[in-house]
Amino acid sequence: MAFKTNEDLIKIIQSNYYKFSKGQKAIAQFIIEQYDKAAFMTAARIGKTVDVSESTVVRFATALGFDGFPDLQQALQVMIKNKLTTVQRISLNETPKDSEEFINKILKNEINSLKNYLEDLDQERLNNAAALILKAKKIYILGMRSSYALALYLGFYLDVILENVKIINQNTNSVFEQLIRINENDLFIVISYPRYSRQTMDAVKFAIDKKAKVIAITDTEASPFYQLADIALLGKSNMVSFVDSLVTPMAVINSLIMSVGMQEKDEILKYFDLLENVWDKYSIYNKENDFKK
């Protein structure tokens, strides 16, 4: 079964929602809200998640016109790979007329996304990523467009802990000029969320050609960066509206920073003790008495 555009599958599920049985409605709601997660779950696992039988999930797929569940799963994966344009994001989500209702909807989505991240958290993978960071001679961090803010945040804290961090500046020289010295002793951390930047993909391939290790911070197993990376850390970025949500990606980054920090705890304490003396000597921060004047 083929769909004309990326949004068609979700639109079809939404438009047929009233026809579904109680169990099928539960499946439909789960796919609408978490299609990127559902795309990599078995029929049995989806059934268990929404408390219906595996056969109900299979019947749901056939009700949509698929030959079976694997075809529905494939369609979901294709949709994720193609991703939605900003216009399609807005059309998929009917914006409530009341601004308070709209903000509440966004915040609930963010909370659910964080809960899902917590449930799927792979601490061993985080520890392995932290080990790569600590082992690297030099660390390069790249995030394009809205992901640039994430790259700056990660770079700021890694630079506090380590001395070998370089944030690739998307506003100055060519990305490749800034990566020209990367080699097999270095680490390339790429942060990329839909819609994936082609330049980011080219930069990752460049780093791989130079035999550098790669950590990817991205959204799903369908991300083009998932297979390329030595370690991929996943955190969903909700497409609630025209604004990219950075809440869960930021949680992924904080988890990574904490994992690095736990392995270098003694050194970090020494570093911050020195910093506190510098901040105090040069009055970097206001003191409590300053607010009473």
N, C-alpha and C positions, 0 to 999 in steps of 0.2 A: 504494500500500500504506500503511495507516495503523497506527500503534501507539497502544495505549491510554495509555501513560504515557511519560515521557521516558526511563526506564531500559530500556524494552522492547527497543529496537534493540540495545543493547550486550548485554543479557541473551540475546537470540536468537543473536547471534554467538557468545557464550560457550557456550551450550548445544549449538550445532551444530558446535562446533570440531572434535570428533573425526571428523566426517563429511567434512571438507574435505580436498582434496588438499594436497600439500606447499606448492605455490605459494599456494593459497588460505589456508592457515594463516598464512603470512607476511603476507598482506594483512590477515587478521583480527586478528593481533597488533598490527600497526601502527595499525589503526583503534581498537582497544581502548585502546591506550596514548596515541595522539595523534589522537583523533577531531576535536578542534578544528582541527588542522592539515589533516587529511585532507579535511575538509568544503570546503576551498577549493582543493584540488588536482585536476587533471585525471586521468582514468584512466591516461593515458600517464605522468604524473609519479609517480603512486603506484607504477605498475609499475616504473619506473626506480629509485625509492627502495628498494623491497624486492626488486629484481632478478627481476621476472617480466614477462611480456609484457602489453601493454595489453589483449589479448583475454582474458587470465586474470582481470584486474580486472573486466572486463565480465561474464564468466561467474560471478564471485563475487557480483556484484550480483543476477544472475538466480537464483542458487542460494538467495539470501535471500528471493526472491519478488518482486523488483522487475522492472519492465519493461525496465530498463536502468540504466546507471551514473548518469545524471542524476537519476533518482528516488532512488537511494541517497544521492547527494550532497545533494539537497534535504532528505531525512530527517535527515541529520547536521546540516545548518544549522538546521533547526527545533529539534532537540534542544539545540543550543548556545544558541539564543535563549531557549528556555524554561528551560534550566539545571536542575540537580538540587537537590532539597532536601537538608538535612543528613542526614536519614534515608536517602534514596536513595544518597547518597555512600557511606555505610557499607555498604549492601546490595550495592553494585556491587563493593566491594573486600573479599574475604574476609580478615578480620584473622587473621594467623598467631597461634597460641596462644602461641608463644614471643616474648617482648617484644624480644629481641635481633634475631630474624628480622624482626620488624615494623619496628624502627628502621632496619635495613639496607635494607629495601624502600623506606622513605620517603626515605632518603638517596640511594639509587640513582635514584629518581624525580627528586629535586632536581638531581642531577648531569646527568641526561639533559635536563632542562628548560633548564638553563644552557647546555648544548652546543647545543641547538636555537636558543636566543636568539643565541648567538654566530654560528651559521651564517646566521641570517636578519637579522643586524644591518645596519641601513641608516644608514650614517654621515652621508650627505647629509641625511637626515630629522632626525637628531640635531642637526646643525649648524644647520639651519633653525629647529628648536625653540629652540636656544640664542640665535639671532639675535632671535627674537620676545621672549624673556625680556629680553635686553639693551636692546631697543628700547622696551619697555613703560614707561609712566610709573609705574604701580603694578601689582603682581602679587598676585593673590588665589589662594590654594591651598585646595582642598576635598577632603577624603576622609572618608567616613562609615564608622562602625562599625570593622572591623579596618583599613580603609584610612586611618583617622585617624592611626595610627602612622606610616604612610608619608608622610602630609602633614606631620606634625611634623618628620620627618627631612629631607625636601626643604626645608621652610621654614627649618629651622635653618641649613643650609649656604648656601642662597640669601641668607639674611639676613647671613651673613658676607661674602658677595661684594658684595651690593647693599644699598641703603638703603630700598627701597620695597616690602617684602614683608609681606603680611598673611595669616596662617593663619586660616581660618574655623573658629571654635570651635564644635563641635557640642553642647557642654554648657552654653552660655550663651544669648545672645540668638538670636532667629530668624536663620536663614541669610540671609534676604532683607534683614533690617535691617543685617546686616554687609556686604551687597553693594549697598546702596542707592545708593552714590556711584560705582559702576563705570561706565565710559564707553568710548568708542571708542579712547581712548588707552591703555587698560589691557589686561591679560592675565589670563585665568582659567584656572588649571591644575586640572583635575579628575582625581582618581584613583579609579577604580571597577572593582571585580571582582565576579564573580557571588557571591551573588545581588545584582543591581544595585539600588541604593537609589532609590526613586521620588523622594525629596526631592532627591537629587543630580541626577537628570534635570531636575527643575523648576528647580533652581538654574542649570544649564547653559543652559536655554532663557531664563531671566531675563537671564543675561549676554549671550546672543546678541541678545536684544531691545534691549539697551543698546549693541549694536554692538561689544562687546569681542571681542578675539581669544580663541580657545580652544585649549589643548593638552590632549589626553586621554591619560592613561596607563591602559591597559586591556588586556584579554586577547586578543581576536581581532577579525577584520573583522566578525563577527556582533554584536559589542557595540553597544548602542544609541548609545554615545558616539562610535563610529568615524566615522560619517557626519556627525555634528554638528560635530566638531572641525575646526579649520583644519589641525592636524597631530595625528596619533594615533601614539603610541609603544606598541608591542605587546610584551608579555611574559607568557607563560603562567603562571597561578597553578594549580598542581596541586591536584586534589581527592583527595588521598591518603586523607584521613580526615575527621573532623568539624572539624578545625582548618584554617583557611585558610593556605595556604603563601604566605609573602611573600618567599621567596628570590629568585625571578626578577624580580618587581616591584621589589625593592630593587636588583637589578642594573641594571634599566632606569633607575631614578632616579640611581644612581651614575654611569651613563654620561652622563646629561643634565647632572649637576653638573660632571663632568669637561669636558664640551664647553663649558659656560659658562666654566669656569675657564681653559681653554686660550685663550679669546678675551680674557680679562681678566687674563692671567698677571701682568703688571707691577703692576697695581693690587692684586692679591691679595697679592703679595710685600710690598708696602709696608704693607698693612693688617696682615698677620701679624707684621711686624717691630715695629709699634706695639703689637700685642697681647702679644708676648713680653715687651716692656719692662714693660707693665702687670702681666702675670702674675708677673713676677719681683719687681717692687716690692711687690706686695700678697700675695706668697706664695700664689698661687692653687693651685699644684701643689707636691707634695712634691719635694724635691731628693734626690739620691742619698745624701747624708750623713744625711738625716732617717731613713732606714731602718736606719742603723747604730747609732742611739742606743738 
